[in-house]
Amino acid sequence: MESIILKNGRIIDWEKEEIVRADVRIENQIIMEIGSELASDGVTVIDVEGRLISHGLIDLHVHLREPGFEAKETIESGTMSAARGGFTAVACMPNTRPVTDCPEVIEAILQQTEKKGAVRVYPLAAISKNELGRELTNMEALQEAGAIAFSDDGVGVQSSHMMKEAMRMASRLGLPVVAHCEDNTLAHGGCVHEGTFSAKYGLKGIPNTAESVHVGRDILLAEDTGVHYHVCHISAKESVRLVREAKARGQKVTAEVTPHHLLLSDEDIPEPSAQYKMNPPLRAPEDRAAVLEGLKDGTIDVIVTDHAPHTVEEKAQSMSLAPFGIVGLETAFPLLYTHLVERGELSLLQLIDCMTRKPAELFSLGDGQCRVGAIADLTVIDLEEEREIDPEQFLSKGRNTPFTGWKVKGWPVMTMVDGKVVWQEEGWNRGGEQA
């Protein structure tokens, strides 16, 4: 019976809402004991030396690219990237090739995860076949195969009728509809936010309304069908207002935001560069302020990375031709800790809550807490460790990030899934010690 003690750590006491020193004893995948000076005879001891021990981070929005785009990422490389970023579970989006629109693709993703995955993978299934918005998938069969939610992420569902039918079925099945909100008639051809930057460089812009029109429509449809409606990567101030109003009415509407929309606006783009091209685009400074305020007041529930790796060659193209998306799994926590927690915008508990307990609660993935009796999915974070972001060090195949060279603190140093170490920082406490 394998037993491990993480010694001299700090954990979050959610009842008292404070951080306390503690040892954590793990036995056969389960957290068996939390306390001070736990007996360590005959067990493997890993001295974490005052570092934070948290439940593993949970990302509800990543693109693992497999099947179909293995040159960009695979389940193996994407989940190793997640582990390095402190994530123990990720939800993968359906815009693969083939699209995750039939049970066989869901089953293949789960089988590959079993063989090569470093962390838990929860697949989302497509709303429409091939994400074309013409015919609904067999949502019941997809749920039986293992899908945890439905989304046509990457494209918005243009037909209101189709979205309503999808919501009606998802409500019956008890699963969320996760919406990429984008009206093609308003966004068509754009590559950046419609604002100061797009005007300066003559680039086609995507207005806020391309997103918020769909958010408003979907809130009304969700109210009619009773489904749990979740807004993907919210970016526009009008969208935040609509979600806030829906929540005030008691409607089950939730939302997610990315680190890049919290930390950057279109005014931070130095020049046309595909490293700053993502969908939705970096908005105006007032939009950035609105999503941050929405996160602080609870309008926005969770933080996700929208990890979207591409090849170096793809991102070397011009801003108008390159694909949308940046990677984020390996940089999310230190970026947010440094620029939100250390600057007093959020407390450390709020940040951890948005990346553990809340995503677990929203998608019924456990309770997301480091507590006695829980599965030992844990992350050890060194809040004092500071270094520059270097894409060449990423475990992801993607190198596409606008944060190259940023000096940030709060790096994960070890990640455990089911009580087993799936990644640890090179040179840090390798292998622990036998007491």
Secondary structure, DSSP 8 states (H G I E B T S, - for coil): --EEEEEEEEEEETTTTEEEEEEEEEETTEEEEEESS---TTSEEEE-TT-EEEE-EEEEEE---TTT-TTT--HHHHHHHHHHTTEEEEEE-S-SSS-S-SHHHHHHHHHHHHHH-SSEEEE-B-SBGGG-SSSB--HHHHHHHT---B--TTS----HHHHHHHHHHHHHHT--EEE----HHHHTT--EETTHHHHHHT--EE-THHHHHHHHHHHHHHHHHT--EEESS---HHHHHHHHHHHHTT--EEEEE-HHHHH--GGG--SS-GGG--SS----HHHHHHHHHHHHTTSS-EE---B----HHHHTS-TTTS-S----TTTHHHHHIIIIITTTSS-HHHHHHHHTHHHHHHTT-------TTSB--EEEEEEEEEEE--GGG-SSS----S-TT-EEEEEEEEEEETTEEEEE-TTSSTT-EE-
